[in-house]
Every structure is written in C-alpha cells, then in structure tokens.
Amino acid sequence: MNALFGGTYSTHARRVAIWNRAAPIPGCDKAIWRCDDQGRIIRWADYEDPFSRYGWLILRGRGETRLAQTLGLATVRPVHVSHAERFDDASQRKAA
C-alpha cells in the first residue's frame, strides 16, 4: 500500500532498486560507486545534484506512467546528470 501512495520508505526503496540497475565498479564499494549505461561514474550521495561531478538522476522511459513504475513494469534507469540534460534538451527541441 505504501508504494501506491508514496512515503519516505517507498521513495528510498525505489531509489535503491534503480541504483542496483547500474553496473558496479570493480574494486569500489558498490553501495557508493556505480556506472550508468554510458560508463559514466555516479555516486549514491550525489542523487539529483546537478553541480556534482558524479551526480545522477532517474530517467523514465518515454510515455511511461507512474502506474507502470508502481507495478514494477517501468524501464527506469540511473543516468549521469550530464547525460540526463541531453534528454531534456532533446525533448525541448521537439516541443518547439
């Protein structure tokens, strides 16, 4: 029920599940350091930090709904902040 209506625990659990989709870096603590799909290094503590060198965001698939995320059918993935900005720029160009 908590996953449907939000809350602190569900947000943290969701972030951990998405973090685990990133590739661990050999020789580094996998709870702190990972790589996104593009091979960029991300750090757990730098979630949603656009000014960090290792910042990362959660990128949802195009046209994906919140219901799909709640049911575990989503294709969300962690991406480096610099990579996520490219997706934002592309969507703004298409909308204009």
Order of alpha helices (4+ residues) and beta strands (2+ residues): alpha-alpha-beta-beta-beta-beta-alpha-beta-alpha
